[in-house]
Amino acid sequence: MLVPQVWSSARLGAKGLGRCLVRSLTGWASGEGRKVDIGGIYPPVTTPFTATAEVDYGKLEENIYKLGTIPFRGFVVQGSSGEFPYLTSIERLEVVSRVRQVMPKDKLLIAGSGCESTQATVEMTVSMAQVGADAALVVTPCYYRGRMTSTALIYHYTKVADLSPIPVVLYNVPANTGLDLPVDAVVTLSQHPNIVGIKESGGDVTRVGLIVHKTKKQDFQVLAGSAGFLLASYAIGAVGGICALANVLGAQVCQLERLCLTGQWEDAQALQHRLIEPNTAVTRRFGIPGLKKTMDWFGYYGGPCRAPLSTLSPDEEAKLHLDFTTNGWL
């Protein structure tokens, strides 16, 4: 089994870092002076565990093979749905490496590399690039949230982007972190040549529109962080979505994208309405245990979560099932 190491930029050395930078610039440039296009739909891949709470790499690969048949732009690995706070650094890197090895070559791999300290985030980001990530999704540090001012967060993301050999995507998920990345900080960071966009999971469509409006001169892209407000996000300028629901209804989420991009708004609205309750069920209502249970129903491997996340009660499972059946998905 591959056992990657976490390397700092200094330990990687000039030659190694240079190779990563060349890969970044040649593999991602979409035109002179332009940042990479990250538009499209991505499932935030879950991390399968065995009954004894070990990462089940075989089941992970099986899930990727099945998801690879759906017209996603790529995969997000080690996001919130991947239970990354519960994995060791070695496990986080190994999961990304395994996905890279089996995923379709034409799809993009975005890896969550956020840690609480700037130094640790830089080291994890460099390591994610080494094991095959095309871009890094960096969640806001939040343990000392009272001191996470715009100044502190701008410094953090600037340092990470300066030293990252791959493009950086900001990640705002206030439901988990307890803080919003301030819009003024997003606007400032959008000017960095190695920061390409943001995954916005707060659910405030007004905020999404404001970010799109204030960063439109910076070639900065917004990805909706949930299928529940995907249509609204597309309507005001988002370019795609990283949607937990895509792990089970991937074809339908991609269909919603196509309807929005082709201006078929009535059909898009009808489909969006049918996705709202199932999406809420596998995110805010029942979380990752609900998402994994639903994956089991749809032919993927969901399996258990890693403690302290626990499985659903019979009553919760029945309510989850109802949210899918009443909308015609089961």
C-alpha positions in Angstrom: 0.0 0.0 0.0 1.2 3.5 -0.8 2.1 5.4 2.3 2.6 9.0 1.3 4.4 11.5 3.5 3.4 15.0 4.3 6.1 17.3 2.9 6.7 20.9 3.5 7.6 23.1 0.5 11.1 23.4 1.9 11.5 19.6 2.2 10.1 19.1 -1.3 12.9 21.2 -2.7 13.1 23.6 -5.6 13.2 20.9 -8.2 10.2 19.0 -6.9 8.2 22.1 -6.3 9.1 23.3 -9.8 7.9 20.1 -11.4 4.5 20.5 -9.6 4.3 24.2 -10.7 5.0 23.2 -14.3 2.3 20.6 -14.1 -0.1 23.2 -12.6 0.6 25.8 -15.3 0.7 23.5 -18.3 -2.2 21.3 -17.2 -4.6 23.9 -16.0 -4.1 27.1 -18.1 -7.2 27.8 -20.2 -5.6 30.7 -22.0 -2.9 33.2 -21.6 -3.5 35.2 -18.4 -6.6 33.2 -17.5 -7.3 30.9 -14.6 -8.5 27.3 -15.0 -12.1 26.6 -15.8 -13.6 24.5 -12.9 -17.2 24.7 -14.0 -19.3 21.6 -13.8 -20.8 19.2 -11.3 -18.7 17.3 -8.7 -19.8 14.7 -6.2 -17.9 15.1 -2.8 -16.9 11.5 -2.5 -17.6 9.7 0.8 -14.9 7.7 2.6 -16.0 4.0 3.0 -15.2 2.2 6.3 -15.2 -1.4 7.3 -17.2 -2.7 10.3 -14.0 -2.1 12.3 -13.7 1.5 11.2 -10.8 1.0 8.8 -10.8 2.8 5.5 -12.2 0.3 2.9 -10.1 1.2 -0.2 -11.7 -1.6 -2.3 -15.2 -0.2 -1.8 -13.9 3.3 -2.5 -12.6 2.2 -5.8 -15.9 0.4 -6.6 -17.8 3.6 -5.9 -15.4 5.6 -8.2 -15.9 3.2 -11.0 -19.7 3.5 -10.8 -19.6 7.3 -10.4 -17.2 7.5 -13.3 -20.0 6.6 -15.7 -21.9 9.8 -14.9 -21.0 13.0 -16.8 -19.4 14.8 -13.9 -16.6 17.3 -14.4 -14.6 15.6 -11.8 -14.5 14.5 -8.1 -14.0 16.2 -4.8 -12.2 14.0 -2.4 -11.7 14.8 1.3 -14.4 17.4 1.5 -16.9 17.4 4.4 -18.7 14.4 3.0 -15.4 12.5 3.1 -15.2 12.8 6.9 -11.8 14.3 6.6 -11.5 15.5 10.2 -11.7 11.9 11.3 -8.9 10.7 9.1 -5.2 10.7 9.7 -2.9 12.7 7.4 -1.7 9.4 5.8 -5.3 8.2 5.3 -6.3 11.5 3.7 -3.5 11.2 1.2 -4.0 7.6 0.5 -7.7 8.1 -0.3 -6.8 10.8 -2.8 -4.1 8.6 -4.3 -6.5 5.7 -4.8 -9.1 7.8 -6.4 -6.5 9.3 -8.8 -5.5 5.8 -9.9 -8.9 4.6 -10.8 -10.9 7.7 -11.9 -11.4 8.5 -15.6 -8.4 10.4 -16.9 -10.5 13.2 -18.4 -12.0 14.2 -15.1 -10.6 16.7 -12.6 -9.6 15.7 -9.0 -10.1 18.4 -6.4 -8.7 17.4 -3.0 -9.6 18.9 0.4 -6.3 20.0 2.0 -7.5 22.4 4.7 -6.0 22.2 8.2 -6.2 24.5 11.2 -2.8 26.1 10.8 -1.4 27.8 7.8 1.8 25.8 7.9 -0.1 22.4 8.1 -2.4 23.5 5.2 0.6 24.4 3.0 2.2 21.0 3.7 -1.0 19.1 3.1 -1.7 21.0 -0.1 1.8 20.2 -1.5 1.3 16.6 -0.5 -2.1 16.4 -2.2 -0.4 17.7 -5.4 2.2 14.9 -5.1 -0.4 12.2 -4.9 -2.3 13.5 -7.9 -4.7 16.3 -7.0 -5.4 18.8 -9.7 -6.6 21.5 -7.3 -6.9 22.0 -3.6 -10.2 22.8 -1.8 -9.2 24.7 1.4 -11.8 25.0 4.1 -11.7 28.0 6.5 -9.8 27.4 9.7 -12.3 27.8 12.5 -11.1 26.5 15.9 -10.2 30.0 17.0 -13.1 31.5 15.0 -13.3 34.6 17.1 -9.9 35.7 15.7 -10.6 34.6 12.2 -11.0 38.1 10.9 -10.7 39.1 7.2 -7.1 40.1 7.8 -6.3 36.7 9.3 -8.1 34.7 6.6 -6.6 36.8 3.8 -3.1 36.1 5.2 -3.9 32.4 5.5 -5.2 31.8 2.0 -2.6 34.1 0.4 0.2 32.1 2.0 -1.4 28.8 1.0 -1.9 30.0 -2.6 1.6 31.4 -2.8 3.1 28.0 -1.9 0.6 25.7 -3.5 1.8 23.9 -6.7 -1.9 23.5 -7.8 -4.8 26.0 -8.0 -6.7 26.7 -4.8 -10.5 26.8 -4.3 -11.8 28.6 -1.2 -14.3 26.6 0.8 -17.0 28.4 2.9 -19.2 26.0 4.9 -20.6 27.9 7.9 -22.8 25.0 9.0 -19.6 23.1 10.0 -17.2 25.9 10.8 -19.5 28.4 12.5 -18.1 31.3 10.5 -18.6 32.9 7.1 -15.6 33.8 5.0 -16.3 37.5 4.7 -17.2 38.7 1.2 -14.6 41.4 1.4 -11.9 38.8 2.0 -13.3 36.7 -0.9 -13.0 39.8 -3.2 -9.4 40.4 -2.2 -8.4 36.8 -2.6 -10.1 36.6 -6.0 -7.2 38.7 -7.3 -4.6 36.1 -6.4 -3.5 34.3 -9.6 -3.5 30.9 -8.0 -7.0 31.2 -6.3 -9.5 30.1 -9.0 -12.9 30.1 -7.1 -14.9 29.3 -4.1 -17.3 26.5 -3.0 -20.1 28.4 -1.3 -22.1 26.1 0.9 -23.9 28.7 3.1 -27.1 28.6 1.1 -27.5 32.4 1.0 -28.2 33.0 -2.7 -27.9 36.7 -2.2 -24.3 36.2 -1.0 -23.6 34.0 -4.0 -24.8 36.7 -6.4 -22.8 39.4 -4.6 -19.6 37.3 -4.8 -20.2 36.7 -8.5 -20.9 40.4 -9.1 -17.9 41.7 -7.1 -15.4 39.3 -8.6 -16.5 39.3 -12.2 -13.4 41.2 -13.4 -11.1 38.6 -11.7 -11.9 35.4 -13.7 -13.1 34.0 -10.4 -15.6 31.2 -10.3 -18.4 30.2 -7.8 -19.5 26.6 -7.2 -22.7 26.0 -5.3 -22.1 23.8 -2.3 -25.4 22.0 -2.5 -28.0 20.7 -5.0 -30.7 22.4 -3.0 -29.9 25.9 -4.5 -28.2 24.8 -7.7 -30.7 26.3 -10.1 -30.7 29.6 -8.2 -26.9 29.7 -8.2 -26.7 29.1 -12.0 -29.3 31.8 -12.6 -27.1 34.4 -10.9 -23.8 33.4 -12.3 -22.4 30.3 -10.6 -20.5 27.9 -12.9 -21.2 24.5 -11.2 -21.7 22.7 -8.0 -20.1 20.4 -5.5 -23.2 18.5 -4.3 -23.5 15.7 -1.8 -26.7 14.5 -3.5 -24.7 13.8 -6.6 -23.3 10.7 -4.8 -26.8 9.1 -5.2 -28.6 11.1 -7.9 -25.6 12.1 -10.0 -27.3 11.8 -13.4 -30.2 13.9 -12.2 -28.0 16.7 -10.8 -26.1 16.7 -14.1 -29.4 16.9 -15.9 -30.3 20.0 -13.8 -27.0 21.5 -14.9 -27.8 20.9 -18.6 -31.3 22.4 -18.3 -29.9 25.5 -16.7 -27.1 25.9 -19.2 -29.5 25.5 -22.1 -32.1 27.9 -20.7 -34.8 25.3 -20.2 -35.9 27.0 -17.0 -39.3 25.5 -16.6 -38.0 21.9 -16.8 -35.1 22.9 -14.6 -37.5 24.3 -12.0 -39.6 21.2 -11.9 -36.5 19.0 -11.4 -35.0 21.4 -8.8 -38.2 21.1 -6.8 -38.0 17.3 -6.7 -34.4 17.5 -5.5 -34.8 19.9 -2.6 -36.2 17.5 0.0 -33.8 14.6 -0.8 -30.9 17.0 -0.8 -31.9 18.5 2.6 -32.2 14.9 4.0 -28.6 13.9 3.1 -27.1 17.2 4.2 -28.6 19.3 7.0 -31.3 16.9 8.3 -29.4 13.5 8.5 -25.9 14.4 7.4 -23.3 11.9 6.3 -25.0 8.9 8.0 -28.1 9.8 5.9 -26.0 10.1 2.7 -24.3 6.8 3.3 -27.6 5.0 4.0 -29.0 6.4 0.7 -25.9 5.3 -1.2 -26.6 1.7 0.0 -30.1 2.0 -1.5 -28.9 3.3 -4.8 -26.3 0.6 -5.5 -23.2 2.2 -4.1 -21.3 1.3 -0.9 -22.2 3.7 1.9 -21.6 1.7 5.0 -20.8 3.0 8.5 -19.4 6.3 9.5 -16.3 6.7 11.7 -17.2 7.4 15.4 -18.4 9.6 16.8 -20.8 9.8 13.9 -23.4 7.1 14.4 -25.8 5.3 12.2 -29.4 6.4 11.8 -32.2 5.2 14.1 -35.0 3.2 12.5 -37.2 6.2 12.8 -34.7 8.5 11.1 -34.2 5.9 8.3 -37.9 5.8 7.7 -38.1 9.6 7.4 -35.1 9.6 5.1 -36.7 6.9 2.9 -39.9 9.0 2.7 -38.1 12.1 1.5 -36.9 10.1 -1.5 -40.1 8.1 -2.2 -42.4 11.1 -2.1 -40.3 12.8 -4.7 -40.3 9.8 -7.0 -36.7 8.6 -6.5 -37.3 5.3 -4.8 
